[in-house]
Amino acid sequence: MSDIPSIEPPRLLIRFLRWFCHPDLIEDVEGDLLELFDHRVQKSIRNAKLLMYRDVLQLLRPDIVKNIGLFNSKNNTAMIYNYLKSAWRNLIKYKGFSAINIFSLSIGIAACLVIYLFVKDESSFDKIHQKNIYRLCEIQSFPGTKVQNVALSTSGMGPTMIDYFPEIRQYTRFWSMGSVLLEKGGRKITVENVASADTSFFEVFDYPLLHGDRESVLDKAGDIVVSEKVANLFFDRTNVVGEFFEVDGLKLIIRGVMKDVPENSHLQFSVLLSIPTRIESMTDFNTQFGNNFLITYFVLNDQADIGAMSEQFPAYLRKASGNEEYTDRMQIFLQPLEEVHLASMDIEHDYLNHRKFNGVYIKVFALVGLFILIIASVNFMNLTTARSGSRAKEIGVRKAIGAIKKQLFSQFIIESILLSFIALLVALLFTYLFIPLLNNAIDRQFSLLSVLFDWQVLTWVLVGTVTLGVIAGLYPSIHLSSFNTVKILKGVRAMDKKSMFRSTLVVFQFSLALGMIVCTIIVVQQLNFMRNTDIGFNQDHVLLVELNGSAQAKYDEIKDVLKRKSNVLGVTASGQRLGNNLHQYGFKKQGPEGVSSFSPSHIYVDYDFLSVYDIQLKDGRTFDKSHATDEGLSFIINESAAKDLGYENPIGAKVGHGWYPDDSLGSVIGVTKDFNFNSLHHKVNTLFISLHKDWGYSEMSVKLNGKDLKQGIKDVEEVYAQFVSDYPIKYQFMDKHMEELYKSDQQLSSVISIIAILSIFIGCMGLFGLASLAVQRRIKEVGIRKVMGASSLGMITLLSKDFMWMIFISFMIASPVTYLLMSGWLEGFAFRVDINPIVFILAGFVSLVIALLTIGYHVLKAVSANPIKALKYE
Amino acid sequence: MGKYSIGEFEEIVMLTIAILYDNAYGITIKEEIEKRMDRKVSVGAMRTALKRLENKGFLKSNFGEATAVRGGKRKRYFRITESGKQALDQVMETRKQLWEAIPSISFDFKFI
């Protein structure tokens, strides 16, 4: 009991009490509480403290809490009410200005909201995974082809690296299989995005499993995991562990059911097979270093130093591959999982990267959103200051009856916050209405409601709106509250002078708008250029039909029948599809100094490939059935490859696949002109084309008659169904596929053009308001001039001269900046348009015309008005 | 009721202050009520009542000497004022009148 005095009541609590309690009461209230505490502490310290908390909280009552800030005098509330009232009256009185103000601000806010949605969506990729995950990438520098970063690795790298590097905790490999036809109880359904993965897959990644054991779902051969959707599709329920599918006589047992893979995951899969299911015949699967066909992911421990590991990579590669020269052609690096979606633009053969996006564009968009908001707030500032004349009397009277500067300042700040809140409401409405259109344009599924009910976002939006109101209102408030009382009341309208500040703001606005217009034109030019460039082969009306299962074996028969149809102009097939980065393979060539190897891109095709795609031969001949050696021993190469081979006349040069014995190589039979088999972001790589019927083609290309495509498709479907029963037909048009190559650029162009239109629109609204004021200010001058006999044209020039200067200065500022920016963007394309100076002049001209049209309304009204009206009152 | 309007809790507080006479401060009032009325009194509710009664002029208060207990804080002692006494009287008076106005048959429960 002797230590009772040493027990202190909660210090923070006392401080809190002292903070809120009315100063008249604090002394004895605190004393009472301390006395009570001393009583209670004798029973239980904990209870005493708890009860004290309760007592203090119960003291939070209006009679006891002191008056804080805003509420410390009743007069203030009345004042704020008065401010709101006069703000509202001004809104109503000057409807046009208020509408322009609110409208432009709300467009700015709406643009920002949408861009926020976009950025949020793009940066949400792969965020569900908690561990320190890296993707293994290679830098391939095979001779005879360009150096390239690829997102592939060999199947031997995973298992050997985890032994070599103590930093690696776990690895998993992901090996795509494309679409697979699954069969259950007589129902056959083609399931897309099937892949196989190591059993560690669900330990590395945190994709949620609904049923099954995370650690062992993919242990044995024949084990599979299906998504909820697939489970429902075949079984109408989700708990299907233990059920099985049959594929090509193989029994696949479902060991786990996972939640559907979310849209914001770079890996997309609906069925996973265990790796052992696929490698029974591949004994060297876990050790081979020759073929790069799957993706390896690692989990590193938290202390792992990537830099130190990277230094070890060459030594590891040489040791693990058992080949001292291995690193001459191959380097590897680790890419953090969070970079896979947004920072993989320089990585090729990156097929399993869903909706891969250029992260730089995200920054561009965010910047652009900020610009729009700035333009809109500039409008606000501009119009408010410009209109200060109309408020002058009010300010004068308020000052005369005792308002101090601070109060006027807060009045205008409150007003501007009020306006920005109205703008927010309008903006939300806009966003809500236009999101479906935007989703359509850029192929996304944004939803305003989903983010708005997130309290965090909501807080940001509200805080942002208040901040916007304060920032936009700052200058006008300072300006308005600094008026000289006596002058105002005497009627000197000092505030209506031309303002340098306002002109600067207009110039700034128009520079941004002009820049946007130029960007739009250049982006559209580049896209058109890519669409219209002769890519060296004809993609029109070519139907690509997948060859799966028995379709592959019956390809020849299908081709024969199809060729007889009148709507079919030609049929061929290939192992890969044009429009991709064709895979590189090892080749050999016979030079004067013996046989050497190199790795060009390679595609194997069927007869008629060159004619169906209308690829021009520069030299030599195409594949021909009458030459027996054409199957496997004849090669057609492109110009780049011919140059690389180094022969004066490459026809007849001895070349062959890497595994051909040196003494039985084939020969080059033809040289094509270079054509862009890859997208126009890339240069044309060296290419070898050969013909291998026995390898099995993965896709058939049917050239249809453009006049009756419908009938053509119908013919193909009929013939396909006639021969193939196990796989339903799947096809796509070549030009559709080519369009997908430029999707990201296309979307950029949509966004940029929308923004350009918005920014010029907002800028014009501001200009419209300013012009009306400028004209009003000079209405007497115009009247006098008119009376004295000035010509209309002269007066129009007089009134619009200032604005034309502003546009001109904007043009001078915006052009060089935009030029630099767009040159940078165009660097990303191997084939690109030159920036034509005409574009700048055109954009400048367009903005000048738009600006003149905008102010024209006011100017013409002033010029054509009866001068008597302007001069009658003084 | 007129100008002497007080609520039930306020009445109890005033009566307790009268009972305690010269030892009526926060804690004693609270404890006295709790003891006599067998009900819990929160510090907040009592403080509010005291402040209101003081504002109405029914109570007056003055600080006592600072002591070492209570962390050196002075006690605020409360006293009933003249008008406080009148208010209590009036409450009692009105109650009495009400009681007297009840016909005896109201409380005759025999036939029910």
Interface residues (C-beta under 8 A of the other chain):
Chain A: L25 E27 D28 V29 E30 G31 D32 L33 L34 E35 L36 D38 R54 D55 L57 Q58 L59 L60 R61 D63 I64
Chain B: Y25 G26 I27 K30 S42 V43 G44 A45 R47 T48 K51 R52 F63 V69 R70 G71 K73 R74 K75 R76
